Amino acid sequence: MKSLNLSNNRLSDKSMGDLMKAINDTKIEKLILQSNKLTDKCVETIVVALRPNKSLKVLNLGAGQISTRNSQNKLKNGLLKQKIEVIFG
């Protein structure tokens, strides 16, 4: 599987740590998390959990979930080394 679409699943900030760790054990290249219940609070969790990731190339969070420019930049910059493109809209 190259792409995993978990949009509209009511995923919350609390679930991000476990989900991202699970993604690290796969070959998934694109993860779509649009229209969930994510907030700026999950940014650090996502960055830390994806540091060892070798396969993910695109993380699509959709519009409006990570709402502040500061949090969006923190997420993008935190995943630069892994070369993960982060999409917010």
C-alpha positions in Angstrom: 0.0 0.0 0.0 1.4 3.4 -1.0 -1.3 5.6 0.2 -3.5 5.6 3.4 -6.6 7.9 3.6 -7.8 8.3 7.1 -9.9 11.4 6.4 -13.2 11.9 8.3 -12.3 9.4 11.0 -12.6 11.7 14.1 -8.9 11.2 14.9 -7.8 13.5 17.7 -4.5 14.8 19.0 -4.3 11.9 21.5 -4.2 9.3 18.7 -1.4 10.9 16.7 1.5 9.5 18.6 0.4 5.9 18.2 -0.7 6.4 14.6 2.6 8.0 13.5 4.6 5.3 15.3 2.6 2.7 13.4 3.1 4.5 10.1 6.9 4.2 10.7 6.6 0.4 10.5 5.1 0.5 7.0 6.0 1.5 3.4 3.2 4.1 3.2 4.3 7.1 1.1 1.2 9.3 1.4 -0.9 9.8 4.5 -4.1 11.8 4.3 -5.6 13.0 7.5 -8.1 15.6 6.3 -11.3 16.5 8.2 -10.3 15.0 11.6 -10.2 16.6 15.0 -6.5 17.6 15.0 -5.2 20.8 16.5 -2.0 22.7 16.9 -1.4 20.6 20.1 -0.4 17.5 18.0 2.4 19.2 16.0 5.2 18.2 18.4 3.9 14.7 18.7 3.9 14.2 14.9 7.4 15.7 14.4 8.9 13.5 17.1 7.1 10.3 16.1 8.0 10.7 12.4 11.7 11.4 12.9 12.7 7.8 12.2 10.4 7.5 9.2 12.1 6.5 5.9 9.1 6.0 3.5 6.5 8.8 4.1 6.8 11.5 1.4 3.5 13.4 1.8 1.5 14.2 4.9 -1.8 15.8 4.0 -3.6 17.4 7.0 -6.1 19.4 5.0 -7.3 22.9 5.7 -8.1 24.3 9.1 -6.8 21.6 11.4 -3.3 23.0 12.2 -4.5 26.6 12.3 -1.6 28.9 13.2 1.2 29.8 10.8 3.7 29.2 13.6 2.5 25.6 14.1 2.4 24.9 10.4 6.0 26.1 10.1 7.1 24.1 13.1 5.6 21.0 11.5 7.1 21.6 8.0 10.6 22.5 9.5 10.5 19.6 11.8 10.0 17.2 8.9 12.5 18.7 6.5 15.3 16.2 7.2 12.9 13.4 6.4 11.9 15.1 3.2 8.2 14.9 4.0 6.0 17.3 2.2 3.3 18.7 4.5 0.1 19.9 2.9 -2.4 22.1 4.8 -5.1 22.7 2.3 
